[in-house]
Structure formats: C-alpha cells, structure tokens
Amino acid sequence: MAKIYTRQGDAGFTRLLGGEEVPKSHPQVEAYGTVDELTALIGVAATGAPPELGERLVWIQERLFAVGTILAQADLTSKQAFRLDPASTVQLEEWIDELTSVLPPQQAFLLPGPCGGSVRSAQLHVARTVCRRAERRVCALEGELAEVLAFLNRLGDYLYTVARWQSWQEGIGDQPVRITGLATTDA
C-alpha cells in the first residue's frame, strides 16, 4: 500500500472484491466490518495472554481475515467464490471440548465483568457478543455462507468457554447472575 488514504470512500461508498461499488451501509460491508471489529477485540484479549491462549487467539484472527475476505466478495453465490475450510470449525470444537473437560459444570447464567472474572475474561465476553452480532449480520446475506456461519457460531461458543476458563485460571471462578429489578404489572 502506497498511501493509507485514497479519498475514494469520502462520498460514503466502497468497493467489494471484484470492483462493485456499494454504499458503506451495504449489508456485506456491515458484516465484514463487524468481523473486523471482532478481530480487533480478540487482539485486545490476546495482548499479554498466556502463550497457548495467545497463539489460539492469533489463529482465530487469521481465520477471521479469511472470513472478511469471503464476505467482501461481490458475488457470494458464485461457485468460484472463496469458502472457509470446515476444518476451522472442527478445531474450535476440539478446543471447546478440551476447556470444558477441565471446568466444573455451569450451574447458572454468568455475570461477565469485575465480579465475574478478570479483565481478559471480560474482554473475551465482549468479543463473544460482537461475534454473535457478526453472525447475525452474515445471516442477513444471501450466498454460500454455511461454513462462515458455522465458524462464527462455534467461535461464539469458544469465546464464552475460554472467558469462563480464564476466570477459573485466575482463581475467580463463576459469578452467577442475580436477576433483580423485574416488576410485574396487573393486566
């Protein structure tokens, strides 16, 4: 890249891979933009992480760049379109099973944050919620995206599991949610 700015997007448009110009509010741009946000949040969580966790989070970031490339294609229905290797989803499942095997059974909904875990755990929970948003954005697209949807769905599960694992590693454990503040009204 010669310059970081091109001025081509100043009017609110961008180009998909293949050259098609679309508004920056286009559903595909929303989807790959959310994946980009997720990639950055995972980078925050990876900063200072234990080596094995850090390596896994970088591995995930690399797959998310592939997902962004897939989502930026002008024609998501083309047989020549890029696809995500299903082995990526299988890898996440293996990591989830590995972490779950060392955690106690979950007894309630959990509260992320200062009472329910460490800063890294909370960062992973924020990444999880953005992952779920990315998944919803991809669901709104038409195309051959089954592998991407499966990967994002499993990634949300992984981020939840690793956030919980991180809390246990730091001696904090689970913080069950106390649901308060609900009121009923007479109908």
C-alpha positions as CSV (number, residue, x, y, z in Angstrom):
1,M,0.0,0.0,0.0
2,A,1.5,3.3,-1.0
3,K,-0.9,5.5,0.9
4,I,-3.3,4.8,3.8
5,Y,-5.9,7.1,2.4
6,T,-7.3,7.1,-1.1
7,R,-10.3,9.5,-0.8
8,Q,-12.3,7.0,-2.7
9,G,-14.7,6.5,0.2
10,D,-15.3,10.1,1.0
11,A,-18.8,10.1,-0.5
12,G,-19.9,7.0,1.5
13,F,-19.2,4.3,-1.0
14,T,-16.6,1.5,-1.1
15,R,-15.8,-1.4,-3.5
16,L,-16.3,-5.1,-2.9
17,L,-13.8,-7.6,-4.2
18,G,-14.4,-7.7,-7.9
19,G,-14.9,-3.9,-8.1
20,E,-18.6,-3.5,-7.5
21,E,-19.3,-0.1,-5.8
22,V,-21.7,-0.2,-2.9
23,P,-22.7,2.2,-0.1
24,K,-20.8,1.7,3.2
25,S,-24.1,0.8,4.8
26,H,-24.4,-2.2,2.5
27,P,-25.2,-5.5,4.3
28,Q,-21.9,-7.1,3.2
29,V,-19.9,-4.1,4.4
30,E,-21.8,-4.2,7.7
31,A,-21.0,-7.9,8.0
32,Y,-17.2,-7.7,7.2
33,G,-16.9,-4.5,9.2
34,T,-18.3,-6.4,12.3
35,V,-15.9,-9.2,11.7
36,D,-13.1,-6.6,11.6
37,E,-14.3,-5.2,14.9
38,L,-14.3,-8.7,16.3
39,T,-10.7,-9.3,15.1
40,A,-9.5,-6.2,16.9
41,L,-11.3,-7.2,20.1
42,I,-9.7,-10.6,20.0
43,G,-6.4,-8.8,19.6
44,V,-7.0,-6.9,22.8
45,A,-7.8,-10.1,24.6
46,A,-4.7,-11.8,23.2
47,T,-2.4,-9.0,24.5
48,G,-0.5,-10.4,27.4
49,A,-2.4,-13.7,27.3
50,P,-0.7,-16.9,28.3
51,P,1.3,-18.2,25.3
52,E,-1.1,-21.1,24.3
53,L,-4.2,-18.9,24.6
54,G,-2.4,-16.1,22.7
55,E,-1.5,-18.4,19.9
56,R,-5.0,-19.7,19.6
57,L,-6.4,-16.2,19.5
58,V,-4.0,-15.2,16.7
59,W,-5.0,-18.3,14.8
60,I,-8.7,-17.2,15.2
61,Q,-7.8,-13.7,14.0
62,E,-6.2,-15.2,10.9
63,R,-9.4,-17.2,10.2
64,L,-11.4,-14.0,10.7
65,F,-9.4,-12.3,8.0
66,A,-10.3,-15.1,5.7
67,V,-14.0,-14.6,6.7
68,G,-13.7,-10.9,5.9
69,T,-12.3,-11.8,2.5
70,I,-15.2,-14.2,1.9
71,L,-17.8,-11.6,2.9
72,A,-16.2,-8.8,0.8
73,Q,-16.6,-10.8,-2.5
74,A,-19.0,-9.2,-4.9
75,D,-20.8,-12.5,-5.7
76,L,-21.3,-14.7,-2.7
77,T,-23.2,-17.2,-4.7
78,S,-20.5,-18.0,-7.3
79,K,-19.1,-21.5,-7.4
80,Q,-15.7,-19.9,-7.8
81,A,-16.1,-17.8,-4.6
82,F,-13.8,-18.3,-1.7
83,R,-15.0,-20.6,1.0
84,L,-13.9,-21.2,4.6
85,D,-12.3,-24.6,5.3
86,P,-14.7,-26.5,7.6
87,A,-11.6,-27.8,9.5
88,S,-11.5,-24.4,11.2
89,T,-14.9,-25.1,12.9
90,V,-13.7,-28.6,13.9
91,Q,-10.6,-27.0,15.5
92,L,-12.8,-24.7,17.6
93,E,-14.9,-27.7,18.7
94,E,-11.8,-29.5,19.9
95,W,-10.7,-26.5,21.9
96,I,-14.1,-26.1,23.4
97,D,-14.2,-29.8,24.4
98,E,-10.7,-29.5,25.9
99,L,-11.6,-26.5,28.0
100,T,-14.9,-27.8,29.1
101,S,-13.3,-31.0,30.3
102,V,-11.4,-29.1,33.0
103,L,-14.2,-26.8,34.1
104,P,-16.9,-27.6,36.7
105,P,-20.4,-27.8,35.3
106,Q,-22.1,-24.5,34.9
107,Q,-25.0,-24.0,37.3
108,A,-26.5,-20.6,36.3
109,F,-26.2,-17.7,33.8
110,L,-22.9,-16.0,34.5
111,L,-22.1,-12.3,35.0
112,P,-19.1,-11.1,33.0
113,G,-17.0,-8.3,34.4
114,P,-15.4,-7.3,37.7
115,C,-17.4,-9.6,39.9
116,G,-17.5,-12.5,37.4
117,G,-13.9,-12.6,36.2
118,S,-10.8,-10.9,35.1
119,V,-10.2,-8.1,32.6
120,R,-9.2,-10.7,30.0
121,S,-12.3,-12.7,30.7
122,A,-14.5,-9.6,30.3
123,Q,-12.6,-8.8,27.0
124,L,-13.4,-12.3,25.8
125,H,-17.1,-11.8,26.7
126,V,-17.2,-8.5,24.7
127,A,-15.6,-10.3,21.8
128,R,-18.3,-13.0,22.1
129,T,-21.1,-10.5,21.9
130,V,-19.6,-8.9,18.8
131,C,-19.1,-12.4,17.3
132,R,-22.8,-13.0,17.8
133,R,-23.6,-9.7,16.1
134,A,-21.3,-10.7,13.2
135,E,-23.2,-14.0,13.0
136,R,-26.5,-12.1,12.7
137,R,-25.1,-9.8,10.0
138,V,-24.0,-12.8,8.0
139,C,-27.4,-14.4,8.4
140,A,-28.9,-11.4,6.6
141,L,-26.8,-12.1,3.5
142,E,-27.6,-14.4,0.6
143,G,-25.0,-16.7,-0.6
144,E,-23.0,-19.8,0.1
145,L,-22.0,-19.0,3.7
146,A,-22.8,-22.1,5.6
147,E,-19.1,-22.6,6.6
148,V,-18.8,-19.0,7.7
149,L,-22.0,-19.2,9.8
150,A,-20.9,-22.5,11.5
151,F,-17.5,-21.0,12.2
152,L,-18.9,-17.8,13.8
153,N,-21.5,-19.8,15.8
154,R,-18.8,-22.1,17.2
155,L,-16.4,-19.1,17.7
156,G,-19.1,-17.5,19.9
157,D,-19.2,-20.8,21.9
158,Y,-15.4,-20.9,22.1
159,L,-15.2,-17.3,23.3
160,Y,-17.7,-18.0,26.1
161,T,-15.9,-21.1,27.1
162,V,-12.5,-19.5,27.1
163,A,-13.7,-16.5,29.0
164,R,-15.1,-18.8,31.7
165,W,-11.9,-20.9,31.7
166,Q,-9.8,-17.7,32.1
167,S,-11.8,-16.8,35.2
168,W,-11.1,-20.2,36.7
169,Q,-7.4,-20.0,35.8
170,E,-7.2,-16.7,37.8
171,G,-8.9,-18.2,40.8
172,I,-12.1,-16.2,40.4
173,G,-14.5,-18.9,39.1
174,D,-18.1,-18.3,38.0
175,Q,-20.2,-15.4,39.2
176,P,-23.9,-16.4,38.8
177,V,-26.2,-13.6,37.7
178,R,-28.8,-12.4,40.3
179,I,-31.7,-11.1,38.2
180,T,-33.1,-8.2,40.1
181,G,-35.2,-5.2,39.2
182,L,-38.1,-7.0,37.5
183,A,-41.6,-5.8,38.2
184,T,-44.9,-7.2,37.2
185,T,-48.0,-5.2,36.3
186,D,-51.6,-6.1,36.5
187,A,-53.2,-6.7,33.1
